């Protein structure tokens, strides 16, 4: 939603400007990182203001480490946010993917560029063209996430952020 995008932008800019902030952790609510965009919004008139691509670039260009704490699902735009982060921790039951291709859309926030850089072209092409969701264990093997945990993902992400 526009509110989430604006909150991400505002939070990142505030964290980058605050010398007392040493790292940033991004998480979702209610056991889900993000299921991506609400497709009902695609048919509405052109939105003004923030869009996901520049927010992901803002995350990626942060001088402070940004850690994603992935619980539940990180799909579509949610996975693209994850791809902009410097580090990624996922709960063992988390799933990730770019399912928008199954309804005829391509990932629109540079996920098609960031994913191959992270996991290689063959694995990225498979995810991008099939829309399949991969479990955290496979994401770890591919290099999509840095660590998987069975415990509290947010606490693990905070520990990693403090370490780096």
C-alpha positions, 0 to 999 in steps of 0.5 A, a space after each residue: 500500500 502507499 502507506 507502507 511504501 511511505 513508512 518504509 521511505 520515511 523510516 529509512 531516511 530517518 535512520 540514515 540521518 540519525 547517527 545513533 542508528 547503527 543498522 536497520 531491520 525490516 520485518 512484516 506483521 502478524 507472521 508475514 513479511 509481505 505478500 506483495 502488492 494488492 493487485 486490485 490497486 493495479 486497475 486504479 488510476 496512476 498513483 502519485 508519490 512513492 513507488 516500490 522501485 525507488 524504495 528498494 534502491 533506497 534500501 540497497 544504497 543505505 550506508 547502514 546495514 539493512 537486515 530483512 527478517 522474513 516470516 511467513 511469505 515474501 512474495 512479489 514486491 515483498 521479495 523485491 524489498 528483501 532483495 534490496 536488503 544487505 542481509 536476510 534471515 528467514 524463519 524455517 517455514 518462510 516461503 519466497 517467490 515472484 508469483 505475479 508472472 502467473 497472472 501475466 505481470 513481470 516483477 516491477 521493482 527491479 527484482 528481475 535484476 537483483 535476483 540473478 545477481 544474488 542467486 545466479 541466472 538459471 535459478 533466478 530465471 526459474 523463479 521469475 518465469 514459473 512464479 514458484 514459491 521456494 521454502 527457506 531451506 532452498 533459499 538458503 542453498 541458493 544464497 537468497 537468504 543468509 541464515 534460517 532460524 527456527 526461533 524468533 526471526 526478529 530477534 535473530 535479525 537484530 542480533 545479526 544487525 548488531 553483529 555487522 
